[in-house]
Amino acid sequence: MDKIKKTKKVFVQGPISPEFVGSSIASHQSKTNVGAHAIFLGQIRADQKEEGVVSGIEYSAYEEMAEEAFHQIREAAFARFDLICMHIYHSLGIVPTGQISLFVFVSSAHRKVSFEASEYIVEQIKANVPIFGKELTETGYSWKENK
């Protein structure tokens, strides 16, 4: 019988804190079959735009569709890579510059698998999840594609 993984909640209101990232790492110390973790952290940049310097991004999403897309990405990654564990978190709402909006954490027995899976997951998120970002500046905002 195939093991079906349940849909996991991905969205976090506001920035993803360094403390949350740290506690996620710490909670995996008991998994002694893990030999490698790969972590991707997406951080908001203070890019210069016509409207001014980006001060943050306000994220929105079609949450039900996005959660399903995240679930499909998880299932595809587990099928494609020999992973032990995977966690994905993405912000909704306003995330100021310098703060984390995306946290991907994969664990496997070997580092190459973790690296490859992490890159695959991030690229799939950017290509397939309906998340929208409105870049906030001193003088206004502009829409940012999830790319």
Long-range contacts (C-beta under 8 A, 24 or more apart in sequence): 5-71, 5-74, 5-75, 5-78, 7-67, 7-68, 7-70, 7-71, 8-70, 8-71, 8-74, 8-87, 8-88, 9-67, 10-66, 10-67, 10-70, 10-88, 10-89, 10-90, 11-61, 11-63, 11-66, 11-67, 11-89, 11-90, 11-91, 11-92, 12-89, 12-90, 12-91, 12-92, 13-91, 13-92, 13-93, 14-91, 14-92, 14-93, 14-94, 14-95, 15-91, 15-95, 15-96, 15-99, 15-100, 15-101, 16-41, 16-89, 16-91, 16-99, 16-100, 16-101, 16-102, 16-103, 17-100, 18-100, 20-89, 20-103, 21-100, 21-103, 21-105, 24-87, 24-103, 24-105, 25-105, 28-85, 28-107, 31-84, 31-85, 31-107, 33-84, 33-109, 34-84, 34-85, 34-107, 34-108, 34-109, 35-108, 35-109, 35-110, 35-111, 36-107, 36-108, 36-109, 36-110, 36-111, 36-113, 36-114, 37-105, 37-106, 37-107, 37-114, 38-104, 38-105, 38-106, 38-111, 38-114, 38-115, 38-117, 38-118, 39-103, 39-104, 39-105, 39-118, 40-102, 40-103, 40-104, 40-118, 40-119, 40-121, 40-122, 41-100, 41-102, 41-103, 42-100, 42-101, 42-102, 42-103, 42-122, 43-98, 43-99, 43-100, 43-101, 44-95, 44-96, 44-97, 44-98, 44-99, 44-101, 45-97, 46-97, 46-98, 47-135, 49-135, 49-137, 49-142, 50-142, 51-135, 51-137, 51-138, 51-139, 51-140, 51-141, 51-142, 52-137, 52-138, 52-139, 52-140, 53-137, 53-138, 54-97, 54-135, 54-136, 54-137, 55-96, 55-97, 55-136, 55-137, 55-138, 56-94, 56-95, 56-96, 56-97, 56-99, 56-135, 56-136, 57-94, 57-95, 57-101, 57-133, 57-134, 57-135, 57-136, 57-144, 58-93, 58-94, 58-95, 58-133, 58-134, 58-136, 58-141, 59-90, 59-91, 59-92, 59-93, 59-94, 59-95, 59-101, 59-131, 59-132, 59-133, 59-134, 60-92, 60-131, 60-132, 60-134, 61-90, 61-92, 61-129, 61-130, 61-131, 61-132, 62-130, 63-92, 65-130, 66-90, 66-129, 66-130, 66-131, 69-128, 69-129, 69-130, 70-125, 70-129, 72-128, 73-121, 73-124, 73-125, 73-128, 73-129, 76-124, 77-106, 77-117, 77-120, 77-121, 77-124, 80-117, 80-120, 81-106, 81-108, 81-113, 81-116, 81-117, 81-120, 82-108, 82-109, 82-110, 82-113, 83-107, 83-108, 83-113, 83-114, 83-117, 84-108, 84-109, 86-117, 86-121, 88-121, 88-125, 90-125, 90-129, 90-131, 94-136
